[in-house]
Amino acid sequence: MRLLCFTSLSLLSLLATLSNSYRLPFRRDPSHSTSFNFINVNGRDSNDIYVGTIYVNGQPYEVQLDTGSSDLWLDTTGVDLSGFANTGITGFIGYVDGSSAQGPILAGSVQFGDYTVDNQTFISAPGSSAVTSGDKGLLGLGPPGLSTVATTLGELESWGVVNSTYNPASFLDNVFTIYPKEPNFITVQLSRDSDLGVTAGGVFTIGEIGPGLDAINQSPMLKVAQISDTSPEWTIAMDGIVVNGTTYNGHSIFVNPTVGSGQTIALLDTGNSLSQVPTYYANAIYSNVDGAQLSWMGWQVPCESKIEVSFIFGGQTFAIHPLDATYIVDIVDGSNETICLGAFGGQDQASGSLSGAGFLTRSDDLYSKGGLACRGHPW
């Protein structure tokens, strides 16, 4: 499995890759558009939902773009499904917030930009509790090995339970297989609304680095630290954080041979909004802020706080915008003043599972708003 991932943290860039990775020449098939605009449909500082439009059997669906999962599912409420092939198998995807998508695994033509995959499998999940702000599903852009649909159908096919007239692989996996001339990487570049200060959307690309991000080519290569053989994710090692000039590192809840004793594990994920970090890091970021106090909601900080936080990857330090260190909640305190919380919430997970969001980079559950790019044939 080879994948190279880049991220931009508040206009800065970094990248990550699996072991034995290599650089591919940057080229593009002129017959295909490699750049797609997406938007943040929520508009709230604490709940960013990035969506793009795909076409399934010619019909448009606005779907979340999620690098933290690998399956495609659609809310097909009111849709005529007679034009789709039915595998006869039921699929299920559950999320840490308790929402889920469940229904028959169907197959049809899926188009994203100029890329089309015929007989692409997806979960038909009418009435799914995982839809948000009017979107109609989710397009997983994570590692192929994370696809529950591909795993389920692959096993059943080997047993002769289902046939092979459909394509069980993830959409991104299929794109790189069907279009071998395209460089095998993706990018996600987020933009910020100049008035609201929140991420307003951005550009997603396949096989091409977005305008103004050429510096990614000189960024350090970081190996993917795979913490699970059964649930691979875009996880890398982080060297630490710098808060107002002081460096903090270590305190990982995971044991991995590719992660040093002073490092932690970070996840590159566009599918979540806020951050969860080990309590050690949350305390380091907010405990010394004037007027900050720890509440049942997390670290409550004065809304005018400007916290300088940077993250260290591959020996390089990448600063985040102070706007990404806090967020406004939709409640007020007893004095009728707006409440702001730290965007990096403390949570120690003894189970070793990963959850949380917000920063695109999660250290044992650490994220921040920015941009992401993954390069290399990921299978």
Long-range contacts (C-beta under 8 A, 24 or more apart in sequence): 1-143, 1-144, 1-145, 1-232, 1-378, 1-379, 2-184, 2-376, 2-377, 2-378, 3-143, 3-185, 3-224, 3-234, 3-374, 3-375, 3-376, 3-377, 3-378, 4-185, 4-221, 4-374, 4-375, 4-376, 5-222, 5-224, 5-234, 5-236, 5-268, 5-372, 5-373, 5-374, 5-375, 6-187, 6-209, 6-213, 6-216, 6-219, 6-371, 6-372, 6-373, 6-374, 6-375, 7-268, 7-360, 7-361, 7-370, 7-371, 7-372, 7-373, 8-189, 8-190, 8-213, 8-216, 8-370, 8-371, 8-372, 9-311, 9-318, 9-319, 9-320, 9-359, 9-360, 9-361, 9-368, 9-370, 9-371, 10-319, 10-320, 10-321, 10-324, 10-368, 10-369, 10-370, 11-321, 12-318, 12-319, 12-370, 13-213, 13-215, 13-216, 13-219, 13-318, 13-371, 14-219, 14-220, 14-222, 14-313, 14-314, 14-316, 14-318, 15-216, 15-219, 15-220, 15-221, 15-222, 15-373, 15-375, 16-221, 16-222, 16-223, 16-224, 16-234, 16-236, 16-268, 16-313, 17-221, 17-222, 17-223, 17-224, 17-375, 17-376, 18-223, 18-224, 18-226, 18-376, 19-223, 19-224, 19-258, 21-221, 21-223, 21-376, 22-376, 24-183, 24-184, 24-185, 24-375, 24-376, 25-183, 26-183, 26-208, 26-209, 27-181, 27-183, 27-207, 28-182, 28-183, 28-207, 28-208, 29-179, 29-181, 29-182, 29-207, 31-114, 32-113, 32-114, 32-115, 32-179, 32-182, 33-113, 33-114, 34-113, 34-182, 34-205, 34-206, 34-207, 34-208, 35-113, 35-203, 35-204, 35-205, 35-208, 35-210, 36-112, 36-113, 36-203, 36-204, 36-205, 37-201, 37-202, 37-203, 37-204, 38-65, 38-201, 38-202, 38-203, 38-204, 39-200, 39-201, 40-198, 40-199, 40-200, 40-201, 41-132, 41-133, 41-134, 41-135, 42-132, 42-133, 42-273, 43-196, 43-198, 44-198, 44-330, 45-196, 45-197, 45-198, 45-327, 45-328, 46-273, 46-274, 46-327, 46-328, 46-329, 46-343, 47-132, 47-273, 47-274, 48-198, 48-199, 48-273, 48-358, 48-369, 49-132, 49-133, 49-135, 49-273, 50-188, 50-190, 50-199, 50-201, 50-202, 50-270, 51-135, 52-112, 52-139, 52-204, 54-110, 54-111, 54-112, 54-139, 55-109, 55-110, 55-111, 55-112, 56-108, 56-109, 56-110, 56-111, 56-122, 57-83, 57-84, 57-108, 57-109, 58-109, 61-136, 61-137, 62-134, 62-135, 62-136, 63-135, 63-136, 63-137, 63-138, 63-139, 64-132, 64-135, 64-137, 64-138, 64-139, 64-271, 65-139, 65-141, 65-188, 65-204, 65-270, 65-271, 66-138, 66-139, 66-140, 66-141, 66-142, 66-269, 66-270, 66-271, 67-141, 67-142, 67-188, 67-234, 67-268, 67-269, 67-270, 67-271, 67-372, 67-374, 68-140, 68-142, 68-233, 68-234, 68-267, 68-269, 68-270, 68-271, 68-272, 68-357, 69-93, 69-138, 69-140, 69-142, 69-146, 69-271, 70-140, 70-141, 70-142, 70-143, 70-144, 70-145, 70-146, 70-147, 70-150, 70-170, 70-172, 70-173, 71-122, 71-123, 71-138, 71-140, 71-147, 71-148, 71-149, 71-150, 71-170, 72-110, 72-120, 72-121, 72-122, 72-123, 72-137, 72-138, 72-139, 72-140, 72-149, 72-170, 72-171, 73-101, 73-103, 73-122, 73-123, 73-124, 73-125, 73-128, 73-130, 73-137, 73-138, 74-122, 74-123, 74-124, 74-125, 74-136, 74-137, 75-101, 75-125, 75-126, 75-127, 75-128, 75-131, 75-136, 75-137, 76-103, 76-124, 76-125, 76-126, 77-126, 77-127, 78-126, 79-126, 81-106, 81-124, 83-108, 84-108, 84-124, 85-119, 85-165, 85-166, 87-121, 87-153, 87-162, 87-166, 88-162, 89-152, 89-153, 89-156, 89-161, 89-162, 91-123, 91-148, 91-149, 91-152, 92-123, 92-148, 93-123, 93-130, 93-148, 95-130, 96-353, 96-355, 98-129, 99-128, 99-129, 99-130, 100-128, 100-129, 100-130, 101-125, 101-128, 101-130, 101-137, 101-138, 102-128, 103-128, 105-149, 105-152, 105-153, 107-165, 107-166, 107-167, 110-171, 112-139, 112-171, 112-175, 113-206, 115-175, 115-178, 115-179, 115-206, 117-167, 117-171, 117-174, 117-175, 117-178, 118-167, 119-165, 119-166, 119-167, 120-166, 120-167, 120-171, 120-174, 121-149, 121-150, 121-153, 121-166, 121-167, 121-168, 122-149, 123-149, 138-271, 139-171, 140-170, 140-171, 140-172, 141-172, 141-186, 141-270, 141-374, 142-170, 142-232, 142-233, 142-234, 143-232, 143-233, 143-234, 143-378, 143-379, 144-169, 144-170, 144-172, 144-173, 144-378, 144-379, 145-231, 145-232, 145-379, 146-231, 146-232, 146-233, 147-173, 172-206, 172-378, 173-378, 173-379, 175-206, 176-377, 176-378, 176-379, 182-206, 182-207, 183-207, 183-208, 183-375, 184-375, 184-376, 184-377, 184-378, 185-373, 185-374, 185-375, 185-376, 186-373, 186-374, 186-375, 187-213, 187-371, 187-372, 187-373, 187-374, 188-270, 188-360, 188-371, 188-372, 188-373, 189-213, 189-371, 189-373, 190-360, 190-369, 190-370, 190-371, 192-321, 192-323, 197-323, 198-323, 199-369, 202-371, 205-373, 209-373, 213-371, 213-373, 216-373, 219-314, 219-316, 220-313, 220-314, 220-315, 220-316, 221-314, 222-313, 222-314, 223-258, 225-256, 225-258, 225-259, 225-265, 226-256, 226-258, 227-254, 227-256, 227-265, 227-352, 227-354, 233-267, 233-269, 233-354, 234-267, 234-268, 234-269, 234-374, 235-265, 235-266, 235-267, 235-268, 235-354, 236-265, 236-266, 236-268, 236-313, 236-361, 237-263, 237-264, 237-265, 237-266, 237-313, 238-263, 238-264, 238-265, 238-266, 238-311, 238-312, 238-313, 238-361, 238-363, 238-366, 239-263, 239-312, 239-313, 239-314, 239-315, 240-264, 240-311, 240-312, 241-281, 241-284, 241-285, 241-309, 241-310, 241-311, 241-312, 241-363, 242-308, 242-309, 242-310, 242-311, 242-312, 242-317, 243-284, 243-285, 243-288, 243-307, 243-308, 243-309, 244-288, 244-307, 244-308, 245-308, 246-284, 247-312, 248-280, 248-281, 248-284, 249-312, 251-278, 251-280, 251-281, 251-364, 252-278, 252-363, 252-364, 253-278, 253-348, 253-349, 253-350, 253-352, 253-364, 254-352, 254-364, 264-363, 264-364, 264-366, 265-363, 265-364, 266-311, 266-313, 266-361, 266-362, 266-363, 266-364, 266-366, 267-354, 267-361, 267-362, 267-365, 267-366, 267-367, 268-360, 268-361, 268-362, 268-372, 268-374, 269-357, 269-360, 269-362, 269-367, 270-360, 270-372, 271-357, 272-355, 272-356, 272-357, 272-358, 272-367, 273-357, 273-358, 274-327, 274-343, 274-345, 274-356, 274-357, 274-358, 274-367, 275-343, 275-344, 275-345, 275-356, 275-357, 275-358, 275-359, 275-362, 275-365, 275-366, 275-367, 275-368, 276-344, 276-345, 276-346, 276-347, 276-355, 276-356, 276-357, 276-362, 276-365, 276-366, 276-367, 277-344, 277-345, 277-346, 277-347, 277-356, 277-362, 277-363, 277-364, 277-365, 277-366, 278-346, 278-347, 278-348, 278-363, 278-364, 278-365, 279-346, 279-347, 279-348, 280-346, 281-344, 281-346, 281-363, 281-366, 282-342, 282-344, 282-345, 282-346, 283-346, 285-309, 285-325, 285-342, 285-344, 286-342, 286-344, 292-342, 297-329, 297-339, 297-341, 298-341, 298-342, 298-345, 298-346, 299-341, 299-342, 299-345, 299-346, 300-339, 300-340, 300-341, 300-342, 301-326, 301-340, 301-341, 301-342, 302-340, 303-328, 303-338, 303-339, 303-340, 305-340, 309-344, 311-361, 311-363, 311-366, 311-368, 313-361, 320-359, 320-368, 320-369, 320-370, 321-369, 324-358, 324-359, 324-368, 324-369, 324-370, 343-368, 344-368
